[in-house]
Amino acid sequence: MGEIINVFVGQFGVQSGYEYWQQICLEHNINSYGEKLTQEQDNKENVTCFFNESEKQKYVPRCVFLDLDSTPIDEIRKSSSNFFRKDCLISGKEDCGSNYVRGKYTIGREVCNITLDQIRLESDKCDNLQGFIIHRSINGGTGAGVGNLIADRLSIDYNKKVKINSLLFPSNNIANEVVEPFNFVLGMHDILNNLDMSIMFQNEQIYQFVDNFLDIEQLDYQNVNQLISIISSSLTYSMRFGGDLNYNMANLLTNLVCYPRINNIIPSYSSSYLNFIKEKSGQPTINMLCSSLFNKQNFLVDCNPEQDKYLSCCLTARGDIYPRQMSESIKTLKSRKSIDFVDYIPTGIKVGICQKLPKNVFFQEYESKFQRDAILLANNTSISSIYLIMAEKFDKLYAKRAFVHWYVGEGMESDEFSCAREDLQALIKDYEEVSIEANQSYNEDD
């Protein structure tokens, strides 16, 4: 299938990246020293997708961690010094202070060059590099600013390779940074031009997901990052383990992104864990499992797909599931009126199936009850509602020129605010036009 390089940028990227590798190691039976715990050889397992195998028969993660604040990186250096290579853990001397411009134009540049050199070393070890997954937040300065700086360079140096974001979006009703709207709008302006696809998450919706399905009284960021790591690792599950229906990064991109700019994907998750923990019931049927993926409460982004149009989806099922069962489930899903696909994309759903039983760092105590799960990646026009909310917040701040001096003082032209805002408005209009065209076609058919 080929190799993938993971890049983790900023505090969210680094902290979620640590949980991400815990999940990956659990799935591949690799311990904290990079050693295989079982000697059984699975011919369908592709360990080298994410790992380099050393001469001492140890598996070394193919990744790079970067944060301008050294604290999160230092924590990984202390806890996982035997697992990650030291030169893959890169930290700066000064934080960018939640300022997008400081991350992209000033203090982020020097560290970015070091990171790109390390990425180049990792890519040279690959026989068939598929692409890159960049894990970061667009709320702060490092993830948005330095992350986009890295993405810009990757789009030039590795033009033919797939580049995917695993991206934390600002929540609709809560915020960790006052200047989130500025970082978001400026960050989105670059993301639209240098990345092929983004998988989106929101903390607020993850809190709601946990309230709906899990018994966790005091939710912390580690729990949030663990849940995100389940979805992020599932993105590549079919590439790392064989099954009846596999796909690689290029297949995923081709089937999900029908227009270049409409490439922000919302994830949904469902598993037999959730059934067992909350409802105390037995294994859900495959129809139940797949159907629940399209419920609003299963999505990890705060929007309502049921009220808008689906352009395309990728449904990955893991566990004791077979193609004929999935075909019947997909047929049932398409008959539901609440799942509304645009009429000019007749198939709509790409399916991936892997019979290997899923493992999960979140619910290991229930592993005997965990026989199957499913992940949905949906390209749905409802995501434009988040853009509208962030555009309104941006307009309120920018109308009074609040906090603008911090950005202009770092060397950015004030016109860039207006340019980025216009680009976001153009994206909102793109989504509106897709919805209008789909509704017109539907009315003509009626």
Backbone torsions as a table, in degrees:
resi	resn	phi	psi	omega
1	MET	NA	-26.4	-177.6
2	GLY	103.6	173.1	-174.0
3	GLU	-104.6	157.4	178.6
4	ILE	-131.6	137.9	176.2
5	ILE	-107.9	124.9	177.8
6	ASN	-97.5	133.9	178.6
7	VAL	-122.1	126.3	-176.8
8	PHE	-115.4	119.6	-172.0
9	VAL	-123.7	133.3	175.5
10	GLY	82.6	175.9	-176.3
11	GLN	-61.5	-47.3	178.0
12	PHE	-61.8	-46.1	-178.4
13	GLY	-59.5	-43.4	-178.0
14	VAL	-69.3	-47.5	-177.0
15	GLN	-69.4	-41.1	176.1
16	SER	-70.5	-29.4	178.4
17	GLY	-65.1	-36.0	177.2
18	TYR	-62.0	-46.0	177.9
19	GLU	-66.6	-34.0	178.8
20	TYR	-59.6	-44.6	-179.1
21	TRP	-74.2	-26.3	172.0
22	GLN	-61.7	-42.5	179.2
23	GLN	-66.7	-45.1	-179.7
24	ILE	-60.9	-44.3	-179.3
25	CYS	-65.2	-37.4	177.5
26	LEU	-62.4	-41.8	-179.4
27	GLU	-67.2	-33.7	-178.0
28	HIS	-98.6	5.2	-179.7
29	ASN	57.0	50.2	178.6
30	ILE	-116.4	133.8	-177.6
31	ASN	-88.2	-175.6	-174.8
32	SER	-72.3	-5.2	175.6
33	TYR	-102.3	3.4	-179.9
34	GLY	81.2	20.8	-178.0
35	GLU	-105.6	141.2	175.6
36	LYS	-69.8	129.4	-178.4
37	LEU	-80.8	-23.2	178.9
38	THR	-121.6	145.5	-180.0
39	GLN	-91.6	-2.8	-179.2
40	GLU	-66.2	134.1	-179.9
41	GLN	-100.0	120.5	175.5
42	ASP	-101.3	113.8	-175.6
43	ASN	-63.4	-23.0	-177.9
44	LYS	-90.6	-7.3	-177.3
45	GLU	-83.4	132.0	-179.6
46	ASN	-114.6	80.8	-177.5
47	VAL	-66.5	-33.2	-175.1
48	THR	-71.6	-4.5	174.8
49	CYS	-59.5	-38.5	-177.1
50	PHE	-117.2	-10.9	-172.8
51	PHE	-126.1	145.5	165.8
52	ASN	-95.6	135.2	179.3
53	GLU	-95.7	121.1	-177.9
54	SER	-83.9	173.2	-179.5
55	GLU	-66.6	-24.7	179.4
56	LYS	-87.6	16.1	179.1
57	GLN	59.6	38.4	172.6
58	LYS	-111.4	149.9	-178.8
59	TYR	-102.5	121.4	-177.0
60	VAL	-108.8	126.8	-177.6
61	PRO	-59.4	137.8	176.5
62	ARG	-92.3	88.3	-172.8
63	CYS	-159.1	168.9	174.2
64	VAL	-138.9	132.2	174.9
65	PHE	-108.8	137.9	179.6
66	LEU	-144.4	131.9	170.6
67	ASP	-152.2	136.3	178.2
68	LEU	-69.0	-28.9	173.3
69	ASP	-87.0	124.4	-172.7
70	SER	-76.2	-15.1	-173.6
71	THR	-59.5	-52.9	-180.0
72	PRO	-61.1	-37.0	179.1
73	ILE	-68.5	-39.4	179.3
74	ASP	-62.3	-36.1	178.2
75	GLU	-62.7	-39.5	177.6
76	ILE	-70.2	-38.9	177.8
77	ARG	-58.9	-38.1	-178.7
78	LYS	-74.6	-42.6	-172.4
79	SER	-86.2	-24.0	-173.0
80	SER	-134.0	39.7	-177.5
81	SER	-65.6	-23.6	-179.3
82	ASN	-90.0	-3.7	-174.8
83	PHE	-109.3	-52.1	-179.1
84	PHE	-90.4	144.6	173.3
85	ARG	-70.2	141.2	-175.1
86	LYS	-63.5	-36.9	-177.1
87	ASP	-76.2	-7.0	175.8
88	CYS	-89.1	-6.7	179.3
89	LEU	-104.7	102.6	-171.7
90	ILE	-114.0	128.2	179.2
91	SER	-132.4	154.6	178.1
92	GLY	-97.7	-177.7	179.8
93	LYS	-102.6	-14.1	-175.1
94	GLU	-144.0	130.9	177.9
95	ASP	-74.2	152.6	-178.4
96	CYS	-85.8	1.9	173.8
97	GLY	61.2	39.4	177.6
98	SER	61.2	22.5	-177.8
99	ASN	-107.7	114.9	-178.5
100	TYR	-56.0	-40.4	-174.8
101	VAL	-69.1	-40.0	177.4
102	ARG	-62.4	-35.5	179.2
103	GLY	-70.5	-39.6	-173.8
104	LYS	-92.5	-36.5	-170.2
105	TYR	-105.9	-21.8	-174.2
106	THR	-119.9	-91.8	-170.2
107	ILE	-72.6	-13.9	-179.4
108	GLY	-80.5	-17.7	-172.1
109	ARG	-67.7	-44.1	-177.8
110	GLU	-63.9	-45.8	179.5
111	VAL	-67.2	-32.3	178.9
112	CYS	-61.8	-41.7	179.8
113	ASN	-63.0	-39.6	177.1
114	ILE	-63.7	-41.8	179.9
115	THR	-63.5	-43.7	-179.3
116	LEU	-65.4	-35.5	175.3
117	ASP	-62.7	-40.5	179.5
118	GLN	-69.1	-38.6	176.5
119	ILE	-62.5	-39.0	179.3
120	ARG	-64.1	-39.6	176.8
121	LEU	-63.7	-40.3	178.7
122	GLU	-66.4	-40.9	-178.7
123	SER	-67.8	-30.8	178.7
124	ASP	-66.2	-22.8	179.1
125	LYS	-83.1	-7.0	-175.7
126	CYS	-90.1	140.3	175.2
127	ASP	-84.3	-36.4	-177.1
128	ASN	-146.3	77.1	-176.8
129	LEU	-66.8	120.2	176.9
130	GLN	-77.7	-46.5	-177.0
131	GLY	166.9	-158.7	-173.0
132	PHE	-129.4	145.9	169.2
133	ILE	-119.6	120.2	-178.4
134	ILE	-105.2	118.0	-178.2
135	HIS	-101.0	120.5	-176.8
136	ARG	-167.5	173.0	174.2
137	SER	-109.2	150.0	176.4
138	ILE	-104.2	9.9	-177.0
139	ASN	-83.7	-37.7	-173.2
140	GLY	-102.0	-163.1	-176.0
141	GLY	-89.3	-41.4	-175.8
142	THR	-72.6	-50.6	-178.5
143	GLY	-61.0	-44.0	-178.7
144	ALA	-77.6	-51.0	-174.3
145	GLY	-72.5	-60.3	-179.6
146	VAL	-67.7	-36.4	178.4
147	GLY	-58.7	-42.9	178.0
148	ASN	-71.4	-32.3	176.7
149	LEU	-62.9	-43.1	177.2
150	ILE	-66.0	-43.5	-179.4
151	ALA	-62.8	-37.5	177.3
152	ASP	-59.4	-45.3	-178.0
153	ARG	-70.0	-38.1	178.9
154	LEU	-64.9	-36.5	180.0
155	SER	-66.1	-25.1	177.0
156	ILE	-86.0	-48.7	-174.4
157	ASP	-75.1	-29.2	-177.7
158	TYR	-128.8	58.6	-171.7
159	ASN	-59.6	-35.5	-174.9
160	LYS	-88.2	-6.2	-178.7
161	LYS	-90.6	151.2	-179.1
162	VAL	-76.5	136.5	179.2
163	LYS	-127.6	115.9	-175.3
164	ILE	-120.2	138.1	174.0
165	ASN	-93.4	137.5	160.7
166	SER	-108.7	104.1	-158.4
167	LEU	-121.2	128.7	172.9
168	LEU	-90.1	117.4	179.0
169	PHE	-90.3	157.1	171.7
170	PRO	-63.1	143.4	176.8
171	SER	-78.0	156.0	-175.4
172	ASN	-69.4	-36.3	-170.9
173	ASN	-118.3	-9.1	177.7
174	ILE	-128.3	153.2	-178.4
175	ALA	-147.4	140.8	175.1
176	ASN	-93.2	-18.9	-178.8
177	GLU	-129.6	138.4	177.7
178	VAL	-67.4	-34.4	-175.0
179	VAL	-93.1	18.7	177.8
180	GLU	-51.7	-45.0	-178.4
181	PRO	-58.2	-39.0	178.1
182	PHE	-66.2	-47.6	179.9
183	ASN	-62.0	-38.4	-178.7
184	PHE	-65.5	-51.1	-175.5
185	VAL	-65.8	-43.2	177.6
186	LEU	-66.0	-39.0	179.8
187	GLY	-66.9	-42.9	179.9
188	MET	-63.3	-32.7	179.6
189	HIS	-58.5	-39.6	179.2
190	ASP	-81.6	-37.0	-178.0
191	ILE	-59.7	-38.9	-178.4
192	LEU	-64.0	-21.3	-174.7
193	ASN	-103.5	-13.4	-172.6
194	ASN	-129.0	-0.2	-179.5
195	LEU	-128.7	149.0	-174.8
196	ASP	-81.3	-33.6	-175.7
197	MET	-162.1	150.0	177.4
198	SER	-130.4	131.0	171.9
199	ILE	-96.7	124.0	-168.5
200	MET	-105.6	147.1	175.0
201	PHE	-137.7	154.8	173.9
202	GLN	-137.4	131.8	-179.3
203	ASN	-58.7	-43.8	-176.6
204	GLU	-58.8	-43.4	-179.6
205	GLN	-71.8	-30.4	176.1
206	ILE	-66.5	-39.4	174.5
207	TYR	-57.6	-42.8	-179.5
208	GLN	-66.9	-38.7	177.7
209	PHE	-60.0	-44.6	179.8
210	VAL	-64.1	-41.9	177.8
211	ASP	-60.9	-37.1	-177.0
212	ASN	-74.4	-35.8	-167.0
213	PHE	-121.6	-21.8	-169.8
214	LEU	-120.4	152.3	178.0
215	ASP	-97.5	75.9	177.2
216	ILE	-126.4	111.5	-175.9
217	GLU	-73.8	-47.8	-178.5
218	GLN	-113.0	93.9	-178.0
219	LEU	-78.0	130.8	176.0
220	ASP	-120.4	177.3	-176.5
221	TYR	-67.1	-25.3	176.7
222	GLN	-64.3	-42.4	176.8
223	ASN	-62.4	-42.3	178.6
224	VAL	-60.8	-46.4	-179.3
225	ASN	-66.1	-33.4	177.1
226	GLN	-65.1	-41.7	179.4
227	LEU	-66.4	-41.3	177.1
228	ILE	-63.8	-37.1	-179.3
229	SER	-65.1	-32.0	177.2
230	ILE	-61.6	-46.6	-179.5
231	ILE	-68.1	-45.4	-177.1
232	SER	-63.1	-40.0	178.8
233	SER	-70.3	-32.8	179.2
234	SER	-65.2	-25.1	178.5
235	LEU	-56.9	-33.8	-176.7
236	THR	-110.5	8.6	-174.6
237	TYR	-59.2	-42.6	-178.7
238	SER	-67.2	-21.9	179.3
239	MET	-84.8	-22.2	-176.4
240	ARG	-99.6	-18.9	179.5
241	PHE	-135.5	135.3	-178.2
242	GLY	-70.7	158.4	178.2
243	GLY	-165.2	-174.7	-178.8
244	ASP	-71.8	-33.1	179.1
245	LEU	-131.3	107.6	-178.6
246	ASN	-109.5	163.3	173.1
247	TYR	-151.0	157.4	174.3
248	ASN	-111.9	-174.9	-176.0
249	MET	-64.1	-37.8	179.5
250	ALA	-66.5	-41.0	176.3
251	ASN	-60.0	-44.5	-179.1
252	LEU	-59.6	-46.2	-178.9
253	LEU	-64.9	-44.3	-177.6
254	THR	-61.6	-36.1	-175.7
255	ASN	-88.5	-18.5	-176.9
256	LEU	-100.6	-33.8	-174.2
257	VAL	-101.5	99.9	-177.3
258	CYS	-88.6	-20.5	172.9
259	TYR	-133.6	141.6	-172.5
260	PRO	-54.9	-40.7	-175.9
261	ARG	-86.7	-19.8	179.8
262	ILE	-94.6	77.3	-170.3
263	ASN	-131.7	19.3	177.3
264	ASN	-96.1	120.9	-169.0
265	ILE	-109.0	136.8	177.9
266	ILE	-105.0	129.8	-177.5
267	PRO	-93.9	153.0	174.1
268	SER	-137.1	147.8	-175.2
269	TYR	-135.5	139.8	175.2
270	SER	-148.8	144.7	179.7
271	SER	-154.2	166.5	175.7
272	SER	-69.8	-17.9	172.1
273	TYR	-57.4	-49.9	-174.4
274	LEU	-61.8	-39.2	176.9
275	ASN	-61.2	-44.9	-173.9
276	PHE	-71.2	-42.6	-174.2
277	ILE	-70.2	-50.1	-171.3
278	LYS	-86.4	-41.7	-174.2
279	GLU	-98.3	-10.1	-179.1
280	LYS	55.0	37.7	-179.3
281	SER	-112.3	178.7	-178.2
282	GLY	-83.1	-161.5	-178.5
283	GLN	-63.9	131.7	174.5
284	PRO	-74.0	151.6	175.0
285	THR	-70.2	165.1	-179.7
286	ILE	-66.4	-35.4	175.4
287	ASN	-60.7	-43.2	179.0
288	MET	-64.4	-42.3	-177.9
289	LEU	-62.7	-48.4	-177.9
290	CYS	-71.5	-36.9	-179.4
291	SER	-64.6	-38.6	-177.9
292	SER	-65.5	-23.6	179.8
293	LEU	-61.5	-27.1	-176.9
294	PHE	-93.4	4.4	175.0
295	ASN	-80.9	142.7	-177.1
296	LYS	-56.9	-38.1	-175.2
297	GLN	-70.1	-15.1	178.9
298	ASN	-88.8	-11.9	179.4
299	PHE	-79.4	148.8	-179.2
300	LEU	-101.7	20.6	174.5
301	VAL	-133.7	139.9	-174.3
302	ASP	-83.9	79.8	172.8
303	CYS	-146.9	175.6	-176.2
304	ASN	-122.8	89.0	-177.8
305	PRO	-61.6	-24.6	-177.8
306	GLU	-65.4	-23.1	-178.4
307	GLN	-94.0	-1.5	-179.1
308	ASP	-130.1	-173.2	-173.5
309	LYS	-97.7	139.0	169.5
310	TYR	-87.9	129.0	174.3
311	LEU	-89.3	-45.7	177.7
312	SER	-163.2	160.7	-178.6
313	CYS	-143.0	155.2	168.6
314	CYS	-126.2	120.0	-178.2
315	LEU	-111.8	114.7	179.3
316	THR	-107.8	120.5	179.8
317	ALA	-111.5	139.4	-178.7
318	ARG	-128.6	142.8	177.8
319	GLY	113.9	-153.5	-175.7
320	ASP	-80.7	70.3	-178.7
321	ILE	-131.7	139.7	-175.7
322	TYR	-127.6	158.2	-171.7
323	PRO	-53.8	-42.0	-177.6
324	ARG	-65.5	-39.7	177.5
325	GLN	-63.1	-40.6	179.4
326	MET	-66.7	-39.2	179.5
327	SER	-60.8	-41.7	178.3
328	GLU	-66.5	-37.8	179.0
329	SER	-66.8	-42.0	179.2
330	ILE	-63.7	-39.6	178.2
331	LYS	-62.1	-40.7	177.7
332	THR	-65.7	-40.9	-179.5
333	LEU	-61.6	-43.5	-176.7
334	LYS	-67.6	-20.1	178.4
335	SER	-81.5	-12.4	179.8
336	ARG	-75.6	131.0	-178.0
337	LYS	-72.0	-22.1	-178.6
338	SER	-75.1	-14.8	178.4
339	ILE	-104.5	103.5	-169.0
340	ASP	-110.0	105.8	177.0
341	PHE	-93.6	150.4	173.2
342	VAL	-65.0	145.7	-171.8
343	ASP	-76.4	-17.8	-176.6
344	TYR	-89.1	1.4	171.0
345	ILE	-119.2	86.3	-167.4
346	PRO	-65.4	-35.4	-176.7
347	THR	-79.6	-51.5	168.6
348	GLY	82.0	-43.1	-172.7
349	ILE	-121.9	122.1	170.9
350	LYS	-93.2	139.1	-174.3
351	VAL	-118.3	135.9	171.1
352	GLY	-124.6	135.9	-177.8
353	ILE	-130.5	130.9	175.0
354	CYS	-133.5	121.3	-176.0
355	GLN	-77.0	-10.4	179.1
356	LYS	-65.4	129.5	-178.4
357	LEU	-63.5	131.5	-178.6
358	PRO	-71.6	150.0	173.9
359	LYS	-119.5	156.9	-170.0
360	ASN	-150.2	126.3	178.9
361	VAL	-70.1	-18.6	-175.2
362	PHE	-76.9	-36.9	-170.2
363	PHE	-131.0	46.2	-175.3
364	GLN	-62.9	-26.5	-179.8
365	GLU	-68.0	-20.7	-179.9
366	TYR	-103.3	19.2	-170.9
367	GLU	-60.0	-33.0	179.7
368	SER	-66.5	-22.7	180.0
369	LYS	-93.8	-6.5	-172.1
370	PHE	-95.4	98.2	-175.9
371	GLN	-108.1	-21.4	-178.1
372	ARG	-160.8	153.7	170.5
373	ASP	-150.0	172.8	-178.1
374	ALA	-147.7	143.9	179.4
375	ILE	-126.5	133.6	178.4
376	LEU	-114.3	129.6	170.5
377	LEU	-112.4	115.3	-170.7
378	ALA	-119.1	133.2	171.1
379	ASN	-98.2	99.7	-172.7
380	ASN	-127.2	142.0	-175.6
381	THR	-72.0	-9.4	-179.7
382	SER	-66.9	-15.6	-179.5
383	ILE	-63.5	-21.2	179.9
384	SER	-63.5	-21.4	178.5
385	SER	-63.5	-33.3	177.6
386	ILE	-69.9	-39.8	178.0
387	TYR	-62.1	-38.9	179.6
388	LEU	-63.8	-42.4	179.7
389	ILE	-64.0	-45.3	-178.9
390	MET	-69.3	-33.8	177.4
391	ALA	-65.2	-39.0	178.4
392	GLU	-65.8	-42.1	177.6
393	LYS	-64.0	-40.7	178.1
394	PHE	-61.1	-46.1	-177.1
395	ASP	-61.4	-38.3	-179.7
396	LYS	-65.7	-41.0	178.4
397	LEU	-70.3	-46.1	-173.2
398	TYR	-71.8	-28.5	178.6
399	ALA	-60.5	-33.4	178.4
400	LYS	-98.0	3.3	-177.4
401	ARG	54.4	31.8	178.8
402	ALA	-70.9	132.7	177.4
403	PHE	67.8	0.0	-177.3
404	VAL	-63.1	-33.8	-175.6
405	HIS	-61.5	-28.3	179.1
406	TRP	-67.9	-32.1	-178.9
407	TYR	-82.4	-45.2	179.4
408	VAL	-66.2	-34.3	-179.8
409	GLY	-65.2	-18.0	178.0
410	GLU	-92.3	4.6	174.2
411	GLY	107.4	1.2	179.5
412	MET	-83.3	140.7	175.9
413	GLU	-74.0	139.9	-178.6
414	SER	-64.1	-24.2	179.5
415	ASP	-64.8	-22.3	-178.9
416	GLU	-65.8	-29.5	174.9
417	PHE	-61.0	-48.9	-178.5
418	SER	-64.6	-40.2	-179.7
419	CYS	-64.1	-44.3	179.8
420	ALA	-66.3	-38.8	179.1
421	ARG	-65.1	-40.0	178.0
422	GLU	-65.1	-36.8	178.7
423	ASP	-65.9	-39.4	177.3
424	LEU	-65.5	-40.1	178.0
425	GLN	-63.7	-37.4	177.3
426	ALA	-64.6	-37.5	178.0
427	LEU	-65.6	-42.5	177.1
428	ILE	-59.7	-41.1	179.4
429	LYS	-66.9	-36.4	176.6
430	ASP	-58.1	-44.7	178.8
431	TYR	-65.8	-39.6	179.2
432	GLU	-62.8	-41.2	-179.1
433	GLU	-66.1	-39.0	177.6
434	VAL	-62.3	-42.8	180.0
435	SER	-65.8	-42.5	-178.6
436	ILE	-65.1	-44.1	179.1
437	GLU	-61.9	-40.1	179.8
438	ALA	-65.3	-41.5	-179.8
439	ASN	-68.6	-37.8	177.9
440	GLN	-64.0	-42.5	178.8
441	SER	-62.7	-39.6	-179.2
442	TYR	-64.8	-42.1	-179.7
443	ASN	-66.9	-37.1	177.0
444	GLU	-63.5	-39.7	178.0
445	ASP	-64.8	-39.5	178.3
446	ASP	-62.1	NA	NA
